[in-house]
């Protein structure tokens, strides 16, 4: 047994709200020309000139959106910030500012908040946004985190869910299903650690780095969207996938007043998903994870059929189906040609 002692942590109450907020705020400096006022005043200020202001918010709650027994604080900060910025990107806009509010109970320490904001800072730097507001409040119910992303958009490039038309190609920015596999792995190992399965061993995450990263530290296809804009290729509709592929397709079809046909053998699912499923008696099924698992943070977008040549040759997009008339509904086409109605829980 190691005699190494854990370093002492600093109770938040020793600093007080305002000293704590000032201390956290010093890590953030503004770099975007649009940011006129960052942290340090009653509100942040941005000037977008002729551009549109696009904003979105994500709230993460302990016990609902994350489990602290296996979800490190820095990844909670990172993932919440990425979620908010991804929603701005889904409108074909660029995130410029992040406004952060967090509620913490007395069981958290100063070093815990440092970890939380390390993740937020990493996400902001990765996608070029400034953190321009920080608010920290006391909480009686654990940890909560809300991040508002404010972005800059061009009216001529704005993309909504409701713009898809018959024959448009349905495309994915990357593979889906791995994030849910990562969550399934973490939940499984937690049950083993708690003695709920009767297995006497320590948690084992070795060899599953890919699916864990997809769940804990997802990325956004910002470069892809930027390149499409440079080439004057404007999606007719787009949404960020956080509730599964089925939910995204049904959302676009509903908003656009269309149907959709998706081909099973065209859905990109990473090899690691099949390997994990095979080792666990095909539980969960990789296809089910892709369709309804969620937390993929890929972009689902529709593009005119006329763009097929350039999309096939110049972009790493997966074309998984096409938009059709509303009377045809939303269906999943199996490799043997069978048509199955596409469904998503809660829709």
Buried (B, 14 or more C-beta within 10 A) or exposed (E): EEEEEEEEEBEBEEBEEEEBBBBBBEBBEBEBEBBEBBBEEEEBEBEBEEBBBBBBBBBBBBEEBBEBEBBBBBBBBBBBBBBBBBBBBBBBBBBBBBBBBBBBBEEBBBBBBBBBBBBBBBBBEBBEBBBBBBEBEEBEEBBBBBBBBBBBBBEEBBBBBBBBBBBBBBBBBBBBBBBBBBBBBBEBBBEBBEEEEEEEEEBEEEEBEBBBBBBBBBBBBBEBBEBBBEEEBBBBBBBBBBBBBBBBBBBBBBBBEBBBBBBBEBBBBBEBBBBBBEEEEEEBBBBBBBBBBBBBBBBBBBBBEEBEEEBEEEBEBBBBBBBBEBEBBBBBBEEEEEEEEBEBEEE
